[in-house]
Amino acid sequence: MGDFCNCTSLTNTPVVCYLYSIDRIPADGTLWSTTVQTEPGFVTPTVWAALRYWCAKLSFLHFREDLSMKSDIEIAQEAKMKPIADIAAGLGLADEDVIPYGRYKAKINHRLIHKASKQGKLILVTAISPTPAGEGKTTTSVGLADAMNALGKKTMLCLREPSLGPVFGMKGGAAGGGYAQVVPMEDINLHFTGDIHAIGTANNLLAAMIDNSIQQGNPLNIDPRRITWKRCMDMNDRQLRFIVDGLGGKVNGTPREDGFDITVASEIMAIFCLATSISDLKERLSKIVCAYTYDGKPVTAGDIGAAGAMTALLKDALDPNLVQTLENNPAIIHGGPFANIAHGCNSVTATKLSLKLADYVVTEAGFGADLGAEKFLDIKCRMADLHPSAVVLVATVRALKSHGGVAKPDLNKPNVEAVRKGAANLERHIDNIKNGFGLPVCVAINAFPTDTPEEMAVIEEVCAKAGVKCALSEVFAKGGEGGKALAETVLSIMPEAPQPIQYTYDLGASLPEKIEAVAKKIYRADGVTYTPAAKKMLDDLAAMGYGELPVCIAKTQYSFSDNAKLTGAPTGFTMEVREVRLAAGAGFVVVICGNIMTMPGLPKKPAAMDIDVDAEGRITGLF
């Protein structure tokens, strides 16, 4: 768990402590800064008072009286899971529609989405712009679903699959936190049911067939300098971003510049998440533009002859994965493209299937609402005819202080003015969802022990001024019980029938008009500039007949702008479009602003360094 040491209080009473490294704070805030945890029954009230005093004085220490709180993985390993057959039976699923993967995981026949007539209500969970302090979007989603079930509402949870790159890199896991988790946590965070491997293999099959076509006489007249399709792997490895391959003579291929993306950034993942049947999947795969000829004509996966085999690799993966929460409520975890280059959510199949099986469905859109929610609404909902009944915007006092200019080591110190200043970020996200998209929205205040009543009051004031409700979420520490206030708030804002989404742009607009609409309406930029290469690509795409596709703007998640350092609610900036890519199979145009990488690197101390397994097979170090 951390470094063990013997400490001495001001009264010379020995205190047993566990010190957690500051570097181990996950993105969702499930662990606080450096923590001192004492053994129960080992200290006197005088010592408690001394610890409180000095922890308040020292910004790198935080006092916590909850002695029962275990690490995420300890909580998950102690979970009393039900056999997955019981979870499936509770949903009314027939045996023939459930494909077990061991005792606690199963796949559900995706074809059920075309058979059932029931339609539940969709709840979208998103967040303010992410900060190093963490917002807890996934944890809130899990806890909200548990709370809804605790209130007697038949509710399902829909989440993305974690990618191994972030798990072993920055995040250390992505299955919720505390007492609001999905289980089996270790399986979900590792290989799970093999879906991401299937996606990577399909991606690399196409890559191999492109180069083989060139090797075998190049019948399609492919220009090796204009191959747009990269290889991929599900691990952060900056060394592979830019490579030269095909070296070593004629027998080893044609030498060319190449590179790798992380698997979840592949267009295959976006296609996988948007497809609703095997036929739809195959059609989308065949449309992938993977290269251009010497005379500038697009070459597709269908031209290469790869679409059928790629579909064969993905057919089983298309079935959504059924698991459960700590409170034995049903959860589907399926698909998950990067939110800054795709819609950043679980699959359409998973969402639609859940809406057929439950009265309410809680789903999550990645990163801040300007990225995940915008793409979820403008791309996914438009394509799949989905209509959220409510949106939950997750915020924390700590994150707002970060947006207000407070450095990470000082976030535990009370600072009402910083919260007030940072609340401009929250206000803008509320305005975008409520007035921009025209959807009912409430704010979930993800509680941390360092939050003060005065700081919480600022958020309540901001919400009241904006005309939206807010609720305290304590799901990390209390599970579904700690989310009942939030669940009741969500239920209270839902209309009888879902309201139509006010999309940011019309599909009939030109590609530059769509980009400008998102930049000005959602990000609040003054305008958009283009590199010559980006401008030419937009013109070429319009000429090739791709002008009516939606746009998927890839930018930093940390700011409304394309500059990660411009936190809060920046104004007076211009968005620069650096590159434009066609994702014809997925059905959108990727617009890259700023320094966005589709193959992340590992941090100075990767989470992998703390992950281990003992002789009995028990894993430690996953958050």
Residue pairs with C-beta under 8 A, 6 or more apart in sequence:
1 18
1 20
1 71
2 18
2 19
2 20
2 21
2 24
2 35
3 18
3 19
3 21
4 16
4 17
4 18
4 19
5 17
5 19
6 14
6 15
6 16
6 17
7 14
7 15
7 16
7 17
7 36
8 14
8 15
9 15
9 43
9 46
9 47
9 50
9 51
10 47
10 50
10 54
11 44
11 46
11 47
11 50
13 43
13 44
13 46
13 47
14 42
15 38
15 39
15 42
15 43
15 47
15 51
16 38
16 39
16 42
17 36
17 37
17 38
18 35
18 36
18 37
19 34
19 35
19 36
20 31
20 34
20 35
21 34
22 33
22 34
22 60
22 409
23 605
24 31
24 172
24 610
25 31
25 32
25 33
25 132
25 134
26 134
26 171
26 172
26 173
26 177
26 623
27 130
27 134
27 170
27 171
28 134
28 135
28 136
28 137
28 138
28 139
28 174
28 176
28 177
29 133
29 134
29 135
29 136
29 139
29 177
29 396
29 398
29 446
29 448
30 72
30 134
30 136
30 139
30 177
30 178
30 476
30 623
31 71
31 623
32 62
32 64
32 412
32 448
32 449
32 450
33 60
33 62
33 409
33 411
33 412
34 60
34 61
34 62
35 62
35 64
36 51
36 55
36 61
36 62
36 63
36 64
37 64
37 67
38 51
38 67
39 67
40 67
43 51
48 65
51 63
52 63
54 61
55 61
55 62
55 63
56 63
59 409
59 410
59 412
59 413
60 409
62 412
62 449
62 450
64 449
66 449
66 477
69 178
69 477
70 78
71 623
72 173
72 175
72 176
72 177
72 178
72 181
72 185
72 622
72 623
73 173
73 185
73 186
73 619
73 620
73 621
73 622
73 623
75 178
75 179
75 181
75 326
76 175
76 181
76 183
76 184
76 185
76 186
76 326
77 185
77 186
77 618
79 181
79 183
79 185
79 326
80 328
81 103
81 104
81 183
81 184
81 324
81 328
82 324
82 328
83 103
83 104
84 98
84 100
84 102
84 103
84 104
84 105
84 106
84 322
84 323
84 324
85 98
85 100
85 106
87 322
87 323
87 324
87 328
87 330
88 98
88 106
88 108
88 322
88 330
90 330
91 156
91 330
91 357
91 358
92 357
93 108
93 112
93 357
96 109
97 108
97 109
97 112
98 106
98 107
98 108
98 109
98 322
99 106
99 107
99 108
99 109
99 319
100 106
101 107
101 193
101 321
104 183
104 184
104 187
104 323
104 324
105 184
105 187
105 192
105 193
105 321
105 322
105 323
106 321
106 322
107 193
107 316
107 319
107 320
107 321
107 322
108 319
108 320
108 321
108 322
108 332
108 353
109 319
110 276
110 277
110 318
110 319
110 320
110 349
110 353
111 277
112 353
112 356
113 276
113 349
113 352
113 353
113 356
114 276
114 277
116 356
116 357
117 356
118 355
118 356
118 357
119 355
119 356
120 156
120 354
120 355
120 356
120 357
120 358
120 359
120 360
120 361
121 359
121 360
121 361
121 389
121 390
121 494
121 498
122 351
122 355
122 361
122 363
122 386
122 387
122 388
122 389
122 498
123 144
123 360
123 361
123 362
123 363
123 388
123 389
123 390
123 391
123 392
123 490
124 363
124 364
124 365
124 373
124 376
124 388
124 390
124 391
124 392
125 137
125 140
125 141
125 144
125 362
125 363
125 364
125 365
125 391
125 392
125 394
125 444
126 137
126 364
126 365
126 368
126 369
126 372
126 373
126 376
126 391
126 392
126 393
126 394
126 429
126 433
127 135
127 137
127 367
127 368
127 369
127 372
127 393
127 394
127 395
128 135
128 368
128 369
128 393
128 394
128 395
128 399
128 400
128 403
128 425
128 426
128 429
129 367
129 368
129 370
129 403
129 425
129 429
129 557
129 558
129 559
129 560
129 567
130 367
130 368
130 399
130 557
130 558
131 398
131 399
131 402
131 403
131 558
131 567
132 402
132 408
133 396
133 398
133 399
133 401
133 402
133 408
133 411
134 396
134 398
134 399
135 394
135 395
135 396
135 399
135 446
136 177
136 394
136 396
136 446
136 473
136 476
137 364
137 394
138 159
138 174
138 175
138 176
138 177
138 364
139 176
139 177
139 178
139 180
139 181
139 446
139 475
139 476
140 180
140 392
140 394
140 444
140 446
140 473
140 475
140 483
140 486
141 157
141 159
141 176
141 362
141 363
141 364
142 157
142 159
142 176
142 180
142 181
142 182
142 325
142 331
142 475
143 176
143 179
143 180
143 473
143 475
143 476
143 479
143 480
143 482
143 483
143 486
144 362
144 392
144 444
144 473
144 475
144 483
144 486
144 487
144 490
145 155
145 156
145 157
145 325
145 329
145 331
145 362
146 180
146 325
146 326
146 327
146 329
146 475
146 479
146 480
146 483
147 475
147 480
147 481
147 482
147 483
147 484
147 486
147 487
148 155
148 360
148 362
148 487
148 490
148 491
149 155
149 327
149 329
149 480
150 327
150 480
150 481
150 483
150 484
150 487
151 484
151 487
151 488
151 491
153 359
153 360
153 487
153 491
154 358
154 359
154 360
155 329
155 358
155 359
155 360
155 361
155 362
156 329
156 330
156 331
156 332
156 354
156 357
156 358
156 360
156 361
156 362
157 182
157 325
157 329
157 330
157 331
157 332
157 354
157 361
157 362
157 363
158 331
158 332
158 333
158 334
158 346
158 350
158 351
158 354
158 361
158 362
158 363
158 364
159 182
159 331
159 332
159 333
159 336
159 346
159 363
159 364
160 174
160 333
160 334
160 335
160 336
160 344
160 345
160 346
160 364
160 366
161 188
161 192
161 195
161 196
161 321
161 333
161 334
161 335
161 336
161 346
162 171
162 173
162 174
162 175
162 188
162 189
162 192
162 336
163 174
163 196
163 234
163 262
163 263
163 264
163 336
164 190
164 196
164 234
164 235
165 234
165 235
165 236
165 237
165 262
165 264
165 600
166 174
166 236
166 600
167 173
167 174
167 189
167 190
167 607
167 622
168 235
168 236
168 602
168 606
168 607
168 608
168 611
169 236
169 600
169 601
169 602
169 603
169 606
169 607
169 608
170 600
170 603
170 606
170 607
171 607
171 623
172 607
172 610
172 611
172 621
172 622
172 623
173 185
173 189
173 607
173 622
173 623
174 189
175 181
175 182
175 183
175 185
175 188
175 189
176 182
176 325
177 476
177 623
178 475
178 476
178 477
178 479
179 326
179 475
179 476
179 477
179 478
179 479
179 482
180 325
180 326
180 475
180 476
180 479
180 480
180 482
180 483
181 325
181 326
182 188
182 323
182 324
182 325
182 326
182 331
182 333
183 323
183 324
183 325
183 326
184 323
185 622
186 619
186 622
188 323
188 333
189 622
191 197
192 321
192 333
193 317
193 321
194 317
195 272
195 317
195 321
195 334
195 335
196 234
196 263
196 264
196 269
197 234
198 313
198 314
198 316
198 317
199 263
199 264
199 266
199 268
199 269
199 272
199 314
199 317
200 232
200 233
200 234
200 263
200 266
201 313
202 268
202 285
202 310
202 313
202 314
203 231
203 232
203 263
203 266
203 268
204 231
204 232
205 306
205 309
205 310
205 313
206 229
206 288
206 290
206 301
206 304
206 306
206 310
207 229
207 230
207 231
209 304
209 305
209 306
210 222
210 227
210 229
210 290
210 291
210 299
210 304
211 246
211 253
211 254
213 219
213 220
213 222
213 304
214 222
214 224
214 253
214 254
215 253
215 254
220 291
220 293
220 299
220 303
220 304
221 293
221 294
221 295
222 291
222 292
222 293
222 294
222 299
223 291
223 292
223 293
223 294
224 254
224 256
225 256
225 257
226 291
226 292
226 293
227 256
227 258
227 290
227 291
228 289
228 290
228 291
228 292
228 581
228 582
229 288
229 290
229 291
230 258
230 259
230 260
230 261
230 266
230 598
231 258
231 259
231 260
231 261
232 260
232 261
232 262
232 263
232 265
232 266
233 240
233 260
233 262
233 263
234 262
234 263
234 264
235 262
236 262
236 599
236 600
236 601
236 602
237 260
237 599
237 601
237 602
238 599
238 600
238 601
238 602
240 259
240 260
240 599
241 259
241 260
241 597
241 599
242 257
242 259
243 257
243 258
243 259
243 260
244 255
244 256
244 257
244 258
245 253
245 255
245 256
245 258
246 252
246 253
246 254
246 255
246 256
246 258
247 255
259 599
260 599
261 598
261 599
262 338
262 598
262 599
262 600
263 269
264 336
264 337
264 338
265 337
265 338
265 341
265 342
265 598
265 599
267 288
267 583
267 585
267 586
268 285
268 310
268 314
269 335
269 336
269 337
269 342
270 337
270 342
270 343
270 583
270 585
270 586
270 588
271 281
271 284
271 285
271 288
271 585
271 586
272 281
272 314
272 317
272 318
272 335
272 347
273 335
273 336
273 337
273 342
273 343
273 345
273 346
273 347
273 348
273 380
274 284
274 343
274 347
274 348
274 380
274 383
274 384
274 586
274 587
275 281
275 284
275 318
275 347
275 348
275 349
276 348
276 349
276 352
276 384
278 311
278 315
278 318
281 311
281 314
281 315
281 318
282 307
282 308
282 311
284 585
284 586
284 587
285 301
285 302
285 306
285 307
285 310
285 311
285 585
286 300
286 301
286 302
286 307
286 585
287 300
287 301
287 302
287 584
287 585
288 300
288 301
288 584
288 585
289 298
289 299
289 300
289 582
289 584
289 585
290 299
290 300
290 301
290 304
291 298
291 299
292 298
292 299
293 299
296 540
298 544
298 582
298 584
300 584
301 307
301 310
301 585
318 349
320 332
320 334
320 347
320 349
320 350
320 353
321 332
321 333
321 334
322 330
322 331
322 332
323 331
323 332
323 333
324 330
324 331
325 331
326 479
327 479
327 480
329 480
330 357
330 358
332 346
332 350
332 353
332 354
333 346
333 350
334 346
334 347
334 349
334 350
335 345
335 346
335 347
335 350
336 344
336 345
336 346
336 366
337 343
337 344
338 344
338 366
338 598
339 345
339 365
339 366
339 367
339 371
339 372
339 375
339 557
340 366
340 367
340 371
340 554
340 555
340 556
340 557
340 596
341 552
341 554
341 590
341 592
341 596
341 598
342 375
342 552
342 583
342 586
343 365
343 372
343 375
343 376
343 379
343 380
343 552
344 365
344 366
344 367
344 371
344 372
344 375
344 376
345 351
345 363
345 364
345 365
345 366
345 372
345 376
345 380
346 363
346 364
348 380
348 383
348 384
348 386
351 361
351 363
351 384
351 386
352 384
352 386
354 361
354 363
355 361
364 372
365 372
365 373
365 375
365 376
366 372
367 557
368 429
368 557
369 391
369 393
369 429
369 432
369 433
370 429
370 432
370 522
370 523
370 560
371 555
371 557
373 391
373 432
373 433
373 437
374 432
374 504
374 518
374 522
375 552
377 388
377 437
377 439
377 501
377 503
377 504
378 503
378 504
378 505
378 518
378 550
379 550
379 552
379 587
379 588
380 386
381 387
381 388
381 501
382 501
382 503
382 507
382 550
383 587
387 498
387 499
387 500
387 501
388 439
388 498
388 501
389 440
389 494
389 495
389 498
390 439
390 440
390 441
390 442
390 490
390 493
390 494
391 433
391 437
391 439
391 440
391 441
391 442
392 441
392 442
392 443
392 444
392 486
392 490
393 426
393 429
393 430
393 433
393 441
393 442
393 443
393 444
394 443
394 444
394 446
394 473
395 426
395 443
395 444
395 445
395 446
395 459
396 445
396 446
396 447
396 448
396 451
397 419
397 445
397 448
397 450
397 451
397 452
397 455
397 456
397 459
398 411
398 412
398 448
398 450
398 451
399 422
400 418
400 419
400 422
400 423
400 425
400 426
400 458
400 459
401 411
401 415
401 418
401 419
401 422
401 455
402 408
402 411
402 422
402 567
403 421
403 422
403 423
403 424
403 425
403 567
403 568
404 415
404 417
404 418
404 419
404 420
404 421
404 422
404 423
404 568
405 418
405 421
405 422
405 567
405 568
406 413
406 415
406 418
406 422
411 450
412 450
414 452
414 454
414 455
415 455
416 452
416 454
416 455
416 458
419 455
419 458
419 459
420 458
421 568
422 567
422 568
423 458
423 459
423 462
424 568
424 569
425 560
425 567
425 568
425 569
426 443
426 459
426 462
427 462
427 466
427 569
428 524
428 560
428 569
430 441
430 443
430 463
430 466
430 468
431 466
432 521
432 522
433 439
433 441
434 440
434 441
434 466
434 467
434 468
436 502
436 504
436 521
436 522
437 501
437 502
437 503
437 504
438 499
438 500
438 501
438 502
439 499
439 501
440 493
440 494
440 495
440 499
441 468
441 493
442 468
442 469
442 470
442 471
442 486
442 489
442 490
442 493
443 459
443 463
443 468
443 469
443 470
443 471
444 470
444 471
444 473
444 486
445 456
445 459
445 470
445 471
445 472
445 473
446 473
446 476
447 472
447 473
447 474
447 476
447 477
456 472
459 470
460 470
463 469
463 470
468 493
469 489
469 492
469 493
470 489
471 485
471 486
471 488
471 489
472 485
472 486
473 482
473 483
473 485
473 486
474 482
474 483
475 482
475 483
475 486
476 482
504 514
504 517
504 518
504 521
504 522
505 513
505 514
505 517
505 518
505 550
505 551
507 548
507 549
507 550
508 548
509 517
510 542
510 547
511 538
511 541
511 542
511 547
511 549
511 551
511 589
512 528
512 530
512 538
514 550
514 551
515 528
515 551
515 553
515 575
515 577
515 591
516 527
516 528
518 551
518 553
519 525
519 527
519 528
519 553
519 575
520 526
520 527
522 560
523 560
523 561
523 575
524 560
524 569
524 570
524 571
525 561
525 573
525 574
525 575
526 571
526 572
526 573
526 574
527 574
527 575
528 574
528 575
528 576
528 577
529 574
529 575
529 576
529 577
530 538
530 576
530 577
531 576
531 577
531 578
531 579
533 579
534 577
534 578
534 579
534 580
534 591
537 579
537 580
537 581
537 582
538 580
541 547
541 549
541 580
541 582
541 589
546 582
546 584
546 589
549 584
549 587
549 588
549 589
550 587
550 588
550 589
551 588
551 589
551 591
552 583
552 588
552 589
552 590
552 591
553 591
553 593
554 590
554 591
554 592
554 593
554 596
555 561
555 562
555 575
555 592
555 593
555 594
555 596
556 562
556 563
556 564
556 594
556 595
556 596
558 564
558 567
559 565
559 566
559 567
559 570
560 566
560 569
560 570
561 570
561 573
561 575
562 573
562 575
562 576
562 593
562 594
563 570
563 573
563 594
564 594
566 573
575 593
576 593
576 594
577 591
577 592
577 593
578 592
578 593
578 594
579 592
580 589
580 590
580 591
580 592
581 589
581 590
581 592
582 589
582 590
583 589
583 590
602 608
607 621
607 623
610 620
610 621
611 619
611 620
611 621
611 622
612 619
612 620
612 621
613 619
613 620
614 620
